[in-house]
Amino acid sequence: MATRYWVVSLPVQNSASSVWNHLQEAISKHSFETPLYRFNIPNLRVGTLDSLLSLSDDLLKSNTFVEGVSHKIRRQIEELEKVSGVESGALTVDGVPVDSYLTRFVWDEAKYPTMSPLKEIVDNIHVQVAKIEDDLKVRAAEYNNVRSQLNAINRKQSGSLAVRDLSSIVKPEDIITSEHLVTLLAIVPKYSQKDWLSNYETLTDYVVPRSSKNLYEDNEYALYTVTMFGRIADNFKTRARERGFQIREFEYSPEAQETRKQDLENLMQNQETLRGSLLQWCYTSYGEVFSSWMHFCAVRIFAESILRYGLPPSFLACVLAPPAKSEKKVRSILEGLCDTASSNFWKSDDDAGGMAGLGGEVDGHPYVSFTINLI
């Protein structure tokens, strides 16, 4: 599937069919690997010249917005599929692959009546796409919030001993809690373990001798218990910090541990539900945005063709997907099908540095042309 297409319109002097036949013949002869399709545009309402000129000022900006939203949704789909391990599926518009929808475009009269002013059609497209973008922000934020909560929990469970949750490491038998005795948990740098074992009993009075037990080690730290009289615990914490040992606050609670486990399971289930819902919404919304984008392109090619070639509307719109190596040859073919005087005029402008095309694009061709990037 091609991912980069040209939408062009050529001026018609006598018959659009004649221009189409000449174009097909030239492409077949000189660039046969270039797919070529008619881009069927209905008879839209022209309006006044002033309205067309005013509209042309907004065309590029609106196109950038609509195209940007379509790419934003596509990237969200790719991210969700990657996280889910789902094989990427073909993006569609009402079940039709997007490339086929573009190359076999049919105007949706029910959604965009052709008798509506062009500006009204463009404004409607902008409003519809803006609403979808707003919905995407809300849905993605909800999903990312749950994902962030899970990531935070995972960091606590898999991070260093200085920050991770200790409930899965410390067992009930590791903790002594009585009327007079308490057990503290010390995080000791691995290179300081000898220092800890040599000195923990003398950091303060009333530390139970040989009460320190190594529970766990990671790449940076070791987790030790130490038991003492409760009334000197605060003093022990202060003295330990002065020696570079961190005392972690911990209270063993089976109920709290079970609650945390249940909360984690709920978050994981919620994440999967939101991910599936967001992915399905993105599939549907991408089709809606892409359809709106193609209707916008039809309005754009129509408006720019009238401003370029004049009234009454007389032009041939088509879609091509030339390989990079054939682009120069295809440009030459398209130029050859334009009026000679017009071609020379536009070539001289191009040689002089180009000109700002309608909607602000640089357009140095004697025909209307712009590019659609599907990805």
C-alpha positions as CSV (number, residue, x, y, z in Angstrom):
1,M,0.0,0.0,0.0
2,A,1.3,3.4,-1.0
3,T,1.5,5.9,1.9
4,R,2.1,9.1,-0.1
5,Y,-0.4,10.4,-2.7
6,W,-0.6,13.5,-4.9
7,V,-4.0,15.0,-5.4
8,V,-3.9,17.1,-8.6
9,S,-6.3,18.9,-11.0
10,L,-5.6,19.6,-14.6
11,P,-7.3,22.3,-16.7
12,V,-9.8,21.0,-19.2
13,Q,-10.2,22.8,-22.5
14,N,-12.7,20.5,-24.3
15,S,-13.3,17.2,-22.6
16,A,-12.3,15.8,-19.3
17,S,-12.4,12.3,-20.8
18,S,-9.9,13.3,-23.4
19,V,-7.5,14.7,-20.8
20,W,-7.9,11.6,-18.7
21,N,-7.2,9.3,-21.7
22,H,-4.0,11.3,-22.5
23,L,-2.9,11.2,-18.9
24,Q,-3.5,7.4,-18.6
25,E,-1.6,6.8,-21.9
26,A,1.4,9.0,-20.8
27,I,1.6,7.4,-17.4
28,S,1.3,3.9,-18.8
29,K,4.1,4.7,-21.3
30,H,6.6,6.6,-19.2
31,S,5.8,5.7,-15.6
32,F,3.8,2.5,-15.6
33,E,4.6,1.8,-11.9
34,T,2.6,4.9,-10.9
35,P,-1.0,4.1,-9.7
36,L,-3.5,6.6,-11.2
37,Y,-7.1,7.2,-10.2
38,R,-9.9,9.6,-10.9
39,F,-10.8,11.8,-7.9
40,N,-14.5,12.2,-8.3
41,I,-15.7,15.6,-7.1
42,P,-19.4,16.6,-7.3
43,N,-20.7,19.9,-8.6
44,L,-20.2,21.9,-5.4
45,R,-21.6,25.4,-4.8
46,V,-19.2,27.9,-6.1
47,G,-20.4,31.1,-4.4
48,T,-18.7,34.4,-5.0
49,L,-15.1,35.1,-5.9
50,D,-14.6,36.9,-2.6
51,S,-15.9,33.9,-0.6
52,L,-13.4,31.6,-2.5
53,L,-10.5,34.0,-1.9
54,S,-11.5,34.2,1.8
55,L,-11.8,30.4,2.0
56,S,-8.4,29.8,0.4
57,D,-6.7,31.7,3.2
58,D,-8.0,29.0,5.7
59,L,-7.5,25.9,3.6
60,L,-3.9,25.0,4.5
61,K,-4.4,25.7,8.2
62,S,-7.6,23.6,8.3
63,N,-5.9,20.8,6.3
64,T,-2.9,20.8,8.7
65,F,-5.3,20.5,11.7
66,V,-7.5,17.7,10.2
67,E,-4.4,15.8,9.0
68,G,-2.7,16.2,12.4
69,V,-5.7,14.7,14.2
70,S,-5.8,11.7,11.9
71,H,-2.1,11.0,12.5
72,K,-2.6,11.5,16.3
73,I,-5.3,8.8,16.3
74,R,-3.2,6.5,14.2
75,R,-0.2,6.9,16.5
76,Q,-2.5,6.1,19.5
77,I,-3.7,3.0,17.7
78,E,-0.1,1.9,17.1
79,E,0.8,2.4,20.7
80,L,-2.2,0.5,22.0
81,E,-1.6,-2.4,19.6
82,K,2.1,-2.5,20.6
83,V,1.3,-2.6,24.4
84,S,-1.5,-5.2,23.8
85,G,0.7,-7.4,21.6
86,V,-2.1,-7.2,19.0
87,E,-1.1,-7.6,15.4
88,S,-1.7,-4.3,13.6
89,G,-4.8,-4.3,11.5
90,A,-5.6,-2.4,8.4
91,L,-7.2,1.0,9.1
92,T,-10.6,1.4,7.4
93,V,-13.4,3.8,6.7
94,D,-16.7,1.8,7.1
95,G,-14.8,-1.4,6.4
96,V,-13.0,0.0,3.4
97,P,-9.2,0.3,3.6
98,V,-8.1,3.9,3.8
99,D,-6.1,3.8,0.6
100,S,-9.1,2.3,-1.3
101,Y,-11.3,5.0,0.3
102,L,-9.0,7.7,-1.1
103,T,-8.5,6.2,-4.5
104,R,-12.2,5.4,-4.9
105,F,-13.6,8.4,-3.2
106,V,-17.3,9.0,-3.3
107,W,-18.8,12.2,-1.9
108,D,-21.2,11.7,1.1
109,E,-24.2,13.9,0.0
110,A,-26.2,13.0,3.2
111,K,-23.4,14.2,5.5
112,Y,-22.2,17.2,3.4
113,P,-25.0,18.5,1.1
114,T,-23.4,19.8,-2.1
115,M,-25.7,22.8,-2.1
116,S,-24.2,24.1,1.2
117,P,-21.7,26.9,0.9
118,L,-18.1,25.7,0.8
119,K,-17.2,27.6,4.0
120,E,-20.0,25.9,5.8
121,I,-18.8,22.4,4.7
122,V,-15.2,23.3,5.8
123,D,-16.4,24.7,9.1
124,N,-18.6,21.5,9.7
125,I,-15.6,19.3,9.1
126,H,-13.4,21.4,11.4
127,V,-16.1,21.2,14.2
128,Q,-16.5,17.4,13.8
129,V,-12.8,16.7,13.9
130,A,-12.2,19.1,16.8
131,K,-14.9,17.3,18.8
132,I,-13.2,13.9,18.1
133,E,-9.8,15.4,19.1
134,D,-11.3,16.6,22.4
135,D,-12.8,13.1,23.0
136,L,-9.4,11.6,22.3
137,K,-7.8,13.8,24.9
138,V,-10.3,12.8,27.6
139,R,-10.2,9.1,26.8
140,A,-6.4,8.9,26.5
141,A,-6.0,10.9,29.7
142,E,-8.3,8.4,31.6
143,Y,-6.3,5.4,30.2
144,N,-2.9,7.1,30.8
145,N,-3.9,7.9,34.4
146,V,-4.6,4.3,35.2
147,R,-1.5,3.2,33.4
148,S,0.6,5.7,35.4
149,Q,-0.9,4.4,38.7
150,L,0.1,0.8,37.7
151,N,3.6,2.0,36.6
152,A,4.0,3.7,40.0
153,I,3.0,0.4,41.8
154,N,5.3,-1.6,39.6
155,R,8.2,0.7,40.4
156,K,7.5,0.3,44.1
157,Q,7.5,-3.5,43.7
158,S,10.6,-3.7,41.5
159,G,12.6,-0.6,42.4
160,S,15.5,-0.5,44.8
161,L,15.0,-1.3,48.5
162,A,15.2,2.4,49.2
163,V,11.8,3.0,47.6
164,R,10.1,-0.4,46.8
165,D,7.1,-1.9,48.7
166,L,8.5,-4.2,51.4
167,S,5.3,-6.1,52.2
168,S,6.1,-8.9,49.8
169,I,9.6,-9.4,51.4
170,V,8.9,-9.0,55.1
171,K,7.1,-12.0,56.8
172,P,5.2,-11.9,60.1
173,E,8.0,-13.9,61.8
174,D,10.5,-11.2,60.9
175,I,8.8,-8.6,63.0
176,I,8.8,-8.6,66.8
177,T,6.2,-6.3,68.4
178,S,5.5,-6.5,72.1
179,E,4.8,-4.1,75.0
180,H,8.5,-3.2,75.2
181,L,10.2,-4.4,72.0
182,V,10.0,-3.2,68.4
183,T,11.7,-4.3,65.2
184,L,12.9,-1.7,62.7
185,L,13.9,-2.3,59.1
186,A,17.3,-0.8,58.0
187,I,18.3,-0.2,54.4
188,V,22.1,-0.6,54.3
189,P,24.3,0.1,51.3
190,K,25.9,-3.1,50.2
191,Y,29.4,-1.7,50.7
192,S,28.5,-0.7,54.3
193,Q,27.2,-4.1,55.5
194,K,30.3,-4.8,57.6
195,D,30.0,-1.4,59.2
196,W,26.3,-2.1,60.0
197,L,27.0,-5.5,61.5
198,S,29.9,-4.2,63.6
199,N,28.1,-1.1,65.0
200,Y,24.3,-1.5,65.0
201,E,24.3,-2.9,68.6
202,T,26.2,0.2,69.9
203,L,24.3,3.0,68.0
204,T,22.2,3.4,71.1
205,D,21.6,1.6,74.4
206,Y,19.0,-1.2,74.7
207,V,19.5,-2.8,71.2
208,V,19.0,-6.6,71.4
209,P,22.3,-8.2,70.6
210,R,22.6,-10.3,67.5
211,S,19.1,-9.3,66.5
212,S,19.9,-8.1,63.0
213,K,18.9,-10.4,60.2
214,N,19.5,-10.0,56.5
215,L,16.1,-10.4,54.7
216,Y,16.9,-9.4,51.1
217,E,19.5,-7.8,48.8
218,D,19.3,-6.0,45.5
219,N,22.0,-4.5,43.4
220,E,22.5,-1.5,45.7
221,Y,21.1,-2.2,49.2
222,A,20.6,-4.9,51.8
223,L,17.5,-5.1,54.0
224,Y,18.2,-5.8,57.7
225,T,16.0,-6.1,60.7
226,V,17.1,-4.9,64.2
227,T,15.2,-5.3,67.5
228,M,15.3,-2.9,70.4
229,F,13.3,-1.4,73.2
230,G,10.6,0.8,71.8
231,R,11.4,3.8,73.9
232,I,14.8,4.3,72.2
233,A,13.6,3.7,68.6
234,D,13.5,7.3,67.6
235,N,17.0,7.9,68.9
236,F,18.2,4.8,67.0
237,K,16.7,6.1,63.8
238,T,18.5,9.4,64.2
239,R,21.9,7.7,64.9
240,A,21.4,5.3,62.0
241,R,20.7,8.1,59.5
242,E,23.9,9.9,60.7
243,R,25.9,6.7,59.8
244,G,24.2,6.5,56.3
245,F,21.7,3.8,57.2
246,Q,18.0,4.4,56.1
247,I,15.3,3.2,58.5
248,R,12.1,2.4,56.5
249,E,8.8,2.9,58.2
250,F,6.9,-0.3,58.0
251,E,3.9,-1.9,59.7
252,Y,3.0,-5.4,58.9
253,S,-0.7,-5.7,58.2
254,P,-2.2,-8.7,56.4
255,E,-5.4,-6.7,55.8
256,A,-3.5,-3.8,54.2
257,Q,-1.5,-6.2,52.0
258,E,-4.7,-7.9,50.8
259,T,-6.2,-4.5,50.1
260,R,-3.1,-3.5,48.0
261,K,-3.3,-6.8,46.1
262,Q,-7.0,-6.3,45.4
263,D,-6.4,-2.7,44.3
264,L,-3.6,-3.8,42.0
265,E,-5.9,-6.5,40.4
266,N,-8.7,-3.9,39.9
267,L,-6.3,-1.4,38.3
268,M,-4.9,-4.1,35.9
269,Q,-8.5,-5.1,35.0
270,N,-9.5,-1.4,34.6
271,Q,-6.4,-0.8,32.4
272,E,-7.3,-3.7,30.1
273,T,-10.9,-2.5,29.8
274,L,-9.9,1.1,29.1
275,R,-7.3,-0.1,26.6
276,G,-9.8,-2.2,24.7
277,S,-12.4,0.5,24.7
278,L,-9.9,3.2,23.6
279,L,-8.6,1.1,20.8
280,Q,-12.0,0.3,19.5
281,W,-13.0,4.0,19.7
282,C,-9.7,4.9,17.9
283,Y,-10.5,2.5,15.0
284,T,-14.0,4.0,14.6
285,S,-12.9,7.6,15.0
286,Y,-9.9,7.3,12.7
287,G,-12.4,6.3,9.9
288,E,-14.6,9.3,10.7
289,V,-11.6,11.7,10.7
290,F,-10.1,10.2,7.5
291,S,-13.5,10.5,5.7
292,S,-13.8,14.1,6.8
293,W,-10.2,14.7,5.7
294,M,-10.9,13.4,2.2
295,H,-14.1,15.5,1.9
296,F,-12.0,18.5,2.9
297,C,-9.4,17.6,0.2
298,A,-12.2,17.5,-2.3
299,V,-13.4,21.0,-1.3
300,R,-9.8,22.2,-1.4
301,I,-9.1,20.8,-4.9
302,F,-12.4,22.3,-6.1
303,A,-11.8,25.8,-4.7
304,E,-8.2,26.0,-5.7
305,S,-9.0,24.8,-9.2
306,I,-11.6,27.5,-9.7
307,L,-9.2,30.2,-8.5
308,R,-6.5,28.8,-10.7
309,Y,-8.5,28.1,-13.9
310,G,-11.5,30.3,-13.6
311,L,-15.2,29.8,-14.1
312,P,-17.2,27.7,-15.1
313,P,-15.5,24.8,-13.3
314,S,-13.6,22.8,-15.9
315,F,-10.9,20.6,-14.6
316,L,-9.9,16.9,-14.1
317,A,-9.1,15.9,-10.6
318,C,-7.0,12.7,-10.0
319,V,-4.9,10.9,-7.5
320,L,-1.4,9.5,-8.2
321,A,1.1,7.6,-6.1
322,P,4.4,7.9,-8.0
323,P,7.5,6.2,-6.6
324,A,10.2,8.6,-5.5
325,K,12.3,7.7,-8.5
326,S,9.5,8.6,-10.9
327,E,8.3,11.9,-9.4
328,K,10.2,14.1,-11.8
329,K,9.0,12.2,-14.8
330,V,5.3,12.3,-13.6
331,R,5.6,16.1,-12.9
332,S,6.8,16.5,-16.5
333,I,3.8,14.5,-17.8
334,L,1.3,16.5,-15.8
335,E,2.9,19.8,-17.0
336,G,2.8,18.6,-20.5
337,L,-1.0,18.3,-20.3
338,C,-1.4,22.0,-19.3
339,D,-1.8,24.9,-21.6
340,T,1.6,25.9,-23.1
341,A,1.3,29.6,-22.3
342,S,0.2,28.8,-18.7
343,S,3.0,26.3,-18.4
344,N,5.7,28.8,-19.4
345,F,4.2,31.4,-17.1
346,W,4.4,29.1,-14.1
347,K,7.8,27.8,-15.0
348,S,9.2,31.3,-15.1
349,D,7.8,31.9,-11.6
350,D,9.3,28.7,-10.4
351,D,12.7,29.5,-11.8
352,A,12.5,32.9,-10.0
353,G,12.1,31.2,-6.7
354,G,8.6,29.8,-6.7
355,M,5.4,31.5,-5.5
356,A,3.2,31.1,-2.5
357,G,0.3,28.9,-3.6
358,L,-3.2,29.0,-2.4
359,G,-3.5,28.3,1.3
360,G,0.2,29.3,1.7
361,E,1.8,26.2,0.1
362,V,4.7,26.6,-2.3
363,D,3.3,25.6,-5.6
364,G,5.5,26.0,-8.7
365,H,3.4,24.0,-11.1
366,P,1.0,25.1,-13.8
367,Y,-1.7,22.8,-12.2
368,V,-3.2,22.5,-8.7
369,S,-1.3,19.9,-6.6
370,F,-0.9,18.9,-3.0
371,T,0.3,15.8,-1.1
372,I,-1.5,13.5,1.2
373,N,0.6,11.5,3.7
374,L,-1.3,8.5,5.1
375,I,1.4,8.0,7.8
